[in-house]
Amino acid sequence: MNGPRQVYVEKGGKLTKAEVTFEDDAHVLRVIEKIVLPLGRRIDGGTPTVDARLPDGSRVNAVVPPVAIDGPSITIRKFAKERLTVQDLIEFGSITQIAANFLEACVEAKLNVIISGGTGSGKTTLLNIFSGFIPKTERIVTIEDSAELQLQQEHVVRLETQPPNIEKENEVTIRDLVRNSLRMRPDRIVVGEVRGGETIDMLQAMNTGHDGSLTTLHSNSPRDALSRLETMAMMAGMDLPIRVVREQIASAVDVIVQQSRFTDGTRKVTHITEVSGMEGDTIVMTDVFKFKQAGVQDGKILGEISPTGIRPLFAEHLKDAGFDMGPELFGGII
């Protein structure tokens, strides 16, 4: 909602203007206060932004003046009541059965996976589905700003950040929770999204025995995802040389899954990329699967993600874990 007379609803990946309107800015502000006050949150000139979780699991973000120049604005993100499955993604055309099987093997074999994508591309949905591949015998610790994940396993501990109180005290950040999770004997750490200094803690966890970790980040390509990881790791304030940071990334991250939102509103996995190590000062990446567009029909983008013909270096690791994926899965090249 951009203003009293500008209310939009997204359906099927497309934004449409709704018929409902508000009287004026004061009416919008009253609605915002009615939503956030029962959540124990406040919003005013001193605290002009709020990001919170509603009782039904929906996410709400509200912004008021002075930071909202044209008046108060509110955004509500609702999630499907029925948890999507990988089969749903296949039916939507977001991924193929072969690529889904490959990613399931990667998760079960405890490879560290980063899901990259732009805003609204479906990263959290993908993370939710991939988390479902984790065996039920393993202890999972999830860490989120606002709890959205709907893991079906029983052995799950859910952690959520806490904003500072009125006195600007008692804040609990993602970084605090990542550090604390290491003391909880997790088999898997699942972070809803990394966006700051907690990235270095996550990388170090991946490098010190917490294999099979999963997280998301905002980025438009796998290569950009590595640059974002570098930048966010440097935000930890540890004054590490850039080469050391890159070595941490190259050693920690095994797979980057790129999710994109297309102009027709569809969301598709466009890259499954292996991070295979360092070559000089550069992190080496190889696309194992890549989306190939086959044209446009009736406004819909056609195409699917296909193997590139390159077998990943960790294929032997998958085989050792019980997933003997022959060269035919990767296009016939060994």
C-alpha positions, 0 to 999 in steps of 0.5 A: 500500500503506497498511500490511502488511494493506492492499494495494490494486491499481487496475484499470480506474480502480477500487481493489480490495483485494488478497489479498497481505499483509505480515507486519508493518511491518518486512517492508514496510521490508525490501521497500522497502530491497530496491527502493531500494538497487539504485537508489542511493537510501537511506531512513531516519529522516533521508531518510524519502521516496524517489521513483524510477524502476525499471528497467522504467520504473515509478515507486516512491514510499516513505515511512517513519517519522517522516513516515509516522505509521502505518508504512512505505508504498509506491506503485508506478505501472506503465505499459503496455508498449505505448505508447497512441495517440490512436486508443486514446483515441478508442476509450476514449471519452476524446476525439473524433476532431474534438477529437483532430485539433484538438489535433494541429493545435495541437501541429504548429503550435507552440502552447504547450499546458498539460495540466491535471488531478488526480492519476491523471487521465492527464496524463502519458499525454496528454502522451506522446500529444501529444508524438508529434504533434511532427514528427520533424525537430525537436529535442526536450528532455524534462525530468522528475523520473522519466523516463516519456515514451516519445517515438518520435522520434529527435531527443530528449534526455531529462533527469532530475532528480537528488536530493541525495546524503547530504551534501545536495549535487549536487541537480539540479532541474527548474528547473536542467534547464529553464534548461540546456535553453535552451542546447541549441538545442531546437525543443521543450521538454517538461516532465513536470510543473511544480510550482514556481519552474521555471514562470517559466523555462518561461513565459519560454522560451515567450515567447522563441522556444521555441514548441510547448512542452508541460507538465502541472500539477495542477489541477481546471479551466482557470481553476484552472490559471491560478491554479496557474501564477501561484502557482508562478511567484511561487515563483521568488522574483523578486518580480514584480508579479502583473500582470506574472506574468499578462501572462507567462502570457497571452502564453506559454500558448495552450491548456489541455487539462483531463483529468479522472477520473470516478467510474466510473474513466474518464478524459476530456478535459473542456475544450480552452480558449484563453488569448486575452490580458488584459482589465484585470487578468484573463486571458481564456479561451474554451472551444473544446471542452467535455465534455457529460454525457449521463447514466449507464448501467450505472454508466458516465458517458455523453457526449463533448467537443464544440465550443462554437461559438466559433472560437479567435483562433489559427485563422488561425495554424493556417491559416498552418501548413497546417491550414485548419479551417473554422467547421463544426469549431467548431460553425458560428460564425465 
